[in-house]
Amino acid sequence: MRIYKQKYKSRSEETKQSKKWYVRLKDHMKIIQAFPAFTDKQQSIILGEKSKS
């Protein structure tokens, strides 16, 4: 499991980070899935841990 903030380019070509944390993990078929979680890191970690099982 990995928790990260996604980076993107704004319309003015500035590199910015998203407000939400993202959770990336492998499913039962070894395919990597990524989905947005919360703006709070601790809540995102808890969500990622629940998604693993």
Secondary structure by P-SEA (a helix, b strand, c coil): cbbbbbbbbccccbbbbbcbbbbbbbccccbbbbbbbcccaaaaaaaaaaaac
